[in-house]
């Protein structure tokens, strides 16, 4: 459904995120008629640019990053008519009045500010938007991660934001929540009657969440070397996915009902024992260079991979470990969840045991789909022998062309901002609670003075991550 015309101010319009994600997302939604042509997209950056120059830059970015065939030339041209540029110095005085005048010229019903800038500028820009009256009562502000660097900085940022904006105006983006397959977790659990009765410690042995990447950190070392995998992936994307798997059914699918339930999961997490955590850093191997080279920091102690075992101490999950692992420069690019069910309670087959418990695998990307691993009788075998086979559902095959219109996760999230729906955004207290959980481990790692365990670039990750599982008599699912 089309939204009302809106004014979207993008701070950092010349940056990588704006070019790669925000512009293509908006252009696609414009091309399918969801964004009215009266909409204004106001790009803000420091450089001096003529309107023509700005439009040419935007056109170039779209040409580079919009998947081919998404919008034709005329559509891109019409889309660019929505664009305005304001040269503004976020820490100085220049440009603020001009931005205000432009916004007030013929204001659209919805006004939103997207802060696609260095996180160190979030607080300053928000406060200036508030104090100058550029942000009005109904305005929305969108912040990219990282939302703070630790609990204290997240609290400070929340406090500064809240001095000018109400929580219902603040949209903290975690782009994993915009992924169709992540949202599908909620459909799987709460729109089907089949799984929920089994979704507990009585039937589930353990849960694995994997986000493996083949890419390294080349070009992003400045940010990444200060963050590391725990801050970059675990505190946000992976914990959010864990919450969606573990939360109680919310009474309604609305922002606060869902976020209340996610927060309860984070609060029920046992403090992480450092012995249940592993951090790794890739070294050169399999033709790939080392983390330290890419980060241009020969002594870096930053982790590019993390594996950990989490425990959720509540009625539903007591005794069910959640194993999380993520890493850069691994052998495969795959994000998936595996729910491993318990063995049948009694084996009636004397000669052989069923292969292994059932497992439900939710493949988030790539090759999005759902697989249920089942045990069947091996055909033709004398007596009873068993095979473990997949019952497979691939989104691409089942939905055919319809998966092509899904676009990137930002499309859904940006449209939700305009519609005023916060369900897929992190609330301030959630972000703080997530920091409160990861902070002590990061501190303990630092205190230990130990170097993260080296693992081969494009290999299977740190040995100690395998040992973390073996200790419990379990195995990670192969990443492939
Ligand atoms: C980002 C992280 O938030 O998510 C990156 O900063 C990571 O380091 C990326 O590569 C992964 O996202 P996706 O959508 O490619 O799985």
Boltz pocket constraint, residues with backbone or C-beta under 6 A from the ligand:
constraints:
  - pocket:
      binder: B
      contacts: [[A, 145], [A, 213], [A, 232], [A, 233], [A, 335]]
      max_distance: 6.0
